[in-house]
Amino acid sequence: MTTYIRDLIELPDRVRRGDFVLRLTEGVTKPEETIENYVVTPQLVDSFDEALGLICSSIESHSSKASYLHGSFGSGKSHFMAILHLLLQNNPHARSIPELASVVAKHNSWTGGKKFLLVPYHMIGATDMESAILGGYADHIRRIHPEAPTPGVYRSDEIFSDAQNLRQSMGDDAFFLKLNRDATNGGGLRGWGNIAAGWNATSFDVAVNASPKSEDRVRLVGGLVEIFFTAARSCNCSLDQCIIIWCIQTNR
């Protein structure tokens, strides 16, 4: 019996540019499929080791680290990030990839059994870096932890100016009663320890005049956005308020 190649291989009638490109936001939700289609070369083993080393150094030094992942269209950037995401998520299938056994073992002391906040999103349709990165981060927090306080990654000077005007028009009693509503009604901030502490005139003024990286100042910004200025959630983010590891992709 004669066997033809067409009988052994299923060929699509049409092939489009993006048909075989993994989308990061989809790849991390389909781990088995993502891992099954991934081929780990010796160069990628070194790259995963380097990427995990960068993240480890950021955690140990409590400082921001930036990494730029560059490659042509279809070169595997999103697939790489999806596997890295799954490794940090302690996905057993990703950690069982034979070629990555040495990398997993090397970094197991700080990744094994640990929980990391992983924020997968893309830059398609973004108007600027700040709102896309930090706005995406704030949106992700609202999706996975709706009970958590709003991250204070918004531009603070304009928000504080509006808050001071609002405070003056409402009066301190009404202003702080509304600002503290979650802390006083036993609602959304239960279980968040010191984060749930209410605000008063003294603590408010101290936070407003604190340094940009002050924990209280960032917490106050988040509270004001959550209670009074909800429209700011979709924009107006500031990179000087957040420590974040960037893994930005490019198709150039």
C-alpha positions in Angstrom: 0.0 0.0 0.0 1.4 3.4 -1.0 1.5 6.0 1.8 1.5 9.7 0.9 2.9 12.5 3.0 -0.5 14.1 3.0 -1.8 11.0 4.9 0.7 11.5 7.7 0.6 15.3 8.2 -2.5 17.4 8.7 -1.9 20.6 6.7 -4.3 23.6 7.2 -5.8 25.2 4.1 -4.7 28.7 5.2 -1.9 29.8 7.5 -1.9 33.3 9.0 0.9 35.2 10.6 -0.3 34.7 14.2 -1.7 31.2 14.0 1.4 29.6 15.7 2.2 32.4 18.1 1.4 31.8 21.8 -0.3 34.6 23.6 1.1 35.0 27.1 -2.2 35.7 28.8 -3.6 32.5 27.2 -0.5 30.4 27.7 -0.5 30.6 31.5 -4.1 29.5 31.6 -3.4 26.4 29.5 -0.2 25.0 31.2 -0.3 21.5 29.8 -0.8 22.6 26.2 1.9 25.3 26.6 4.5 22.9 28.1 3.7 20.1 25.6 4.5 22.4 22.6 7.7 23.8 24.1 11.2 22.7 23.1 13.9 23.7 25.6 17.3 24.2 23.9 20.6 24.6 25.7 20.5 28.3 25.1 17.1 28.5 26.7 18.3 26.6 29.8 20.9 29.3 30.3 18.2 32.0 29.7 15.9 30.5 32.3 18.7 30.4 34.8 19.6 34.0 34.1 15.9 35.1 34.4 15.4 33.3 37.7 18.7 34.7 39.0 17.6 38.2 38.2 14.3 37.8 40.0 16.1 36.2 43.0 18.5 39.2 43.2 15.6 41.6 43.1 13.8 39.8 46.0 17.0 39.5 48.1 17.9 43.2 47.6 14.4 44.5 47.9 15.0 46.7 44.8 13.6 47.1 41.3 15.1 45.1 38.5 14.4 45.6 34.8 14.9 43.0 32.0 14.2 43.5 28.3 13.3 40.4 26.3 14.1 41.0 22.7 13.3 38.8 19.7 11.7 38.8 16.2 8.1 38.0 15.7 7.4 34.3 16.4 10.8 33.7 18.1 9.2 32.5 21.3 9.2 35.4 23.7 5.7 34.8 25.0 6.3 31.1 25.3 9.4 31.8 27.3 7.6 34.1 29.6 4.7 31.6 30.0 7.1 28.8 31.0 8.9 31.2 33.4 5.5 32.2 34.9 4.6 28.5 35.4 8.0 27.8 37.0 7.4 30.6 39.5 3.9 29.3 40.0 5.4 26.0 41.0 3.5 24.2 38.3 4.5 20.5 38.6 4.5 20.0 34.8 6.8 22.9 34.2 9.1 21.9 37.0 9.3 18.4 35.6 10.6 19.4 32.1 13.8 17.2 31.9 15.9 19.8 30.3 15.2 22.3 33.1 15.9 19.9 35.9 19.3 21.6 36.8 17.7 25.0 36.7 14.8 24.0 38.9 17.2 22.3 41.4 19.5 25.4 41.5 16.7 27.8 42.3 14.5 25.5 44.4 15.7 27.0 47.7 13.9 30.3 47.0 11.1 29.2 44.5 10.0 25.8 45.9 6.8 26.1 47.8 6.8 30.0 47.6 4.0 32.2 46.3 4.7 35.0 43.9 2.3 37.6 42.6 2.4 37.1 38.8 0.8 39.6 36.6 0.4 38.5 32.9 -0.7 41.1 30.4 0.3 42.7 27.1 0.9 46.2 25.8 -1.5 46.0 22.8 -3.7 49.1 22.8 -1.7 50.8 25.5 -1.4 54.6 25.4 1.8 54.8 27.6 4.1 52.6 29.6 3.0 53.8 33.1 -0.7 53.3 32.7 -0.3 50.0 30.9 2.1 48.4 33.5 0.8 49.8 36.7 -2.8 50.1 35.6 -2.6 46.5 34.5 -1.2 45.6 37.9 -4.0 47.4 39.7 -6.6 45.7 37.5 -5.1 42.3 38.2 -5.1 42.9 41.9 -8.8 43.8 41.8 -9.6 40.6 39.9 -7.7 38.1 42.1 -8.0 39.9 45.4 -11.2 42.0 45.4 -11.0 42.3 49.2 -7.5 43.9 49.1 -7.0 47.7 49.2 -6.4 49.5 45.9 -2.6 49.6 45.1 -1.3 53.1 45.6 0.4 53.4 42.2 -1.3 56.6 41.1 0.2 60.1 40.8 -0.2 61.4 44.3 0.2 65.2 44.0 -2.9 65.8 42.0 -4.9 63.3 44.1 -3.8 64.9 47.3 -4.7 68.4 46.0 -8.2 67.2 45.1 -8.5 65.4 48.4 -7.5 68.5 50.4 -10.2 70.5 48.6 -12.8 67.8 49.2 -11.8 67.5 52.9 -12.2 71.3 53.3 -15.7 71.2 51.7 -16.9 68.1 53.5 -15.4 68.8 56.9 -13.0 66.4 58.7 -15.7 64.3 60.4 -17.6 63.5 57.2 -14.4 63.2 55.1 -12.6 60.7 57.4 -15.8 58.8 58.1 -16.2 58.1 54.4 -12.5 57.4 53.8 -12.4 54.9 56.7 -15.6 53.2 55.8 -14.0 49.8 55.0 -12.0 49.9 58.2 -14.9 50.9 60.4 -17.6 48.6 59.0 -15.6 45.4 59.2 -15.7 45.0 55.5 -13.2 44.6 52.7 -10.0 45.1 54.7 -10.5 42.5 57.4 -7.4 40.3 57.7 -5.1 42.9 56.3 -3.5 43.9 59.6 -2.0 47.4 59.8 -3.2 48.1 56.3 -6.7 48.4 57.6 -5.9 51.1 60.1 -8.1 54.2 59.8 -7.1 57.7 58.9 -7.4 60.9 61.0 -6.3 64.5 60.5 -2.8 63.8 61.9 -2.0 60.6 60.1 -3.5 62.0 56.9 -1.2 65.1 57.0 1.9 63.0 57.9 1.2 60.7 54.9 0.7 63.6 52.5 4.0 65.2 53.5 6.0 61.9 53.5 8.5 60.8 50.8 7.0 59.3 47.6 8.1 55.8 48.6 6.6 56.0 52.1 4.3 53.0 52.9 1.7 55.3 54.5 1.7 57.7 51.6 1.2 54.9 49.0 -1.6 53.4 51.2 -3.3 56.7 51.4 -3.2 57.2 47.6 -4.8 53.8 47.2 -7.5 54.6 49.8 -8.4 57.9 48.1 -8.6 56.3 44.7 -10.8 53.5 46.1 -13.2 55.7 47.9 -13.3 59.1 46.2 -11.5 59.1 42.9 -12.5 55.8 41.2 -12.1 57.3 37.7 -8.3 57.5 38.3 -8.2 53.7 38.2 -7.9 53.6 34.4 -5.0 56.1 34.2 -2.7 58.5 36.0 -0.2 55.9 37.3 3.3 56.8 38.5 6.4 54.5 38.3 8.0 56.2 41.3 5.5 54.5 43.6 6.1 50.9 42.9 8.9 48.2 43.0 8.3 45.9 40.0 10.1 43.5 37.8 9.5 44.5 34.1 9.6 41.8 31.4 8.6 43.9 28.4 8.3 42.2 25.0 8.9 43.5 21.6 8.2 42.1 18.1 10.8 44.2 16.3 
